[in-house]
Amino acid sequence: MNPLLCPKPGYAAHERLPWRNVLAPMEGVGHPAFRHAIAAQGGLDLVCTEFVRVTSAPMNPELIRRAIQPSPGLALSVQVMGNVAERMAEAARYVSEAGATVIDVNLGCPMPRIVKKGVGAAMLRQPELLFDVLSQMREASPGLLSAKIRAGFDDAEHVLEIARTVQRAGVDFISVHPRRRADFYSGVADWRIVALLARELDVPVIGNGDLWYAESALRLQAETRCAALMIGRPAIRNPWIFRQLSELRAGRAPFEPTPLDLLEYLHGTVDRYVPVFRHVRGQGVLGKLKELCTFVSRGILGGAEFLTQVRRTQSLDEFRGVSERYLAALPSERLDLAAEPRHGLERVGTAHSNEAAARTA
Ligand SMILES: Cc1cc2nc3c(=O)[nH]c(=O)nc-3n(C[C@H](O)[C@H](O)[C@H](O)COP(=O)(O)O)c2cc1C
């Protein structure tokens, strides 16, 4: 076992990870300004970067250096995606020498432009190549190495076989988003797959997918005995979800944000985004904020109206004004950001059957 993980002998796999709450990698969303904004709300342990694409061309260390912007006091996992073993091994060396806590390999991205190149989820169909890439990365770097998988490409029948191949290559832990590539984001995450891997593998397993409320997330963790929870979209929707998880674990009353807390968060995020995106070509600061509000509005009962108003704004001042007017007038009962699903606007992953998922819809 890698001594960088909790080294106490005799500990079960799910007790060996030093982290419980993990921010999922999210391309286009998971830039440092967003990661720091979420980290600032508390409760987070490990932060993942969006993927850095590694091709057959010589590595550009600048790309890795740009990804390595840890949030103060938190561990950082840098994700890479590629299928050329030598280049991936080189990337592993760069990442650990540059000071990241973990190098993670993307084995789940479902996008056609990615799969067409034989990387991301396409690697799930190529166990030999997968083994070769991970083994060479393992040899190249003594640092923590992990992989993030989906349940399969077209079916989930081989998920245990795939996970065992990944384990055999020497990774220190595995994160799983229990949907097939064919699902993209449809349906609901099948936590029975997380339970299967947590039960059968020797390495710790991190569960991910549709953990929309802190209370249900903890219930799924207890049922599956996975080592930690990885959360992506639900953290864009509710930036306090990691804080709520930590408070519940500590037996304290979980934070219940008010509309004014949400307003303060949004305005704080404007200030964080301005220096970063002001000079970036493309959608700019306002575009990034509107993208964020697609998920933020899902935490508000009737939030479509908020999103429509935000999408119409043409300047940051207008954005600030619209969010202030809307949220200052919003009754607290219309927020769905408590630790438990009061309004149940989102479908939580299920460790039982799809009927159970339908009931939470
Ligand atoms: C906009 C977006 C970008 C994503 N980019 C990545 C990525 O770069 N690497 C990765 O492994 N997964 C990526 N994912 C998948 C998430 O990490 C996560 O597995 C998925 O969203 C399910 O978890 P959630 O329900 O907590 O969001 C992305 C998801 C979204 C929504």
The ligand as an ORCA input file, in Angstrom:
! r2SCAN-3c Opt
* xyz 0 1
  C     -19.687     20.230    -17.025
  C     -19.064     18.929    -16.604
  C     -17.743     18.684    -16.895
  C     -17.152     17.473    -16.503
  N     -15.805     17.281    -16.745
  C     -15.209     16.167    -16.258
  C     -13.794     15.997    -16.356
  O     -13.049     16.881    -16.832
  N     -13.271     14.830    -15.877
  C     -14.056     13.850    -15.304
  O     -13.529     12.811    -14.895
  N     -15.373     13.999    -15.186
  C     -15.968     15.140    -15.630
  N     -17.306     15.307    -15.445
  C     -18.087     14.292    -14.694
  C     -18.154     14.653    -13.205
  O     -16.875     14.625    -12.622
  C     -19.071     13.665    -12.452
  O     -18.579     12.372    -12.591
  C     -20.512     13.691    -12.958
  O     -20.962     15.023    -13.141
  C     -21.462     12.992    -11.975
  O     -21.337     13.518    -10.700
  P     -22.349     14.636    -10.107
  O     -23.724     14.055    -10.148
  O     -21.851     14.875     -8.720
  O     -22.241     15.838    -10.985
  C     -17.914     16.491    -15.839
  C     -19.259     16.748    -15.562
  C     -19.836     17.961    -15.920
  C     -21.287     18.206    -15.576
*
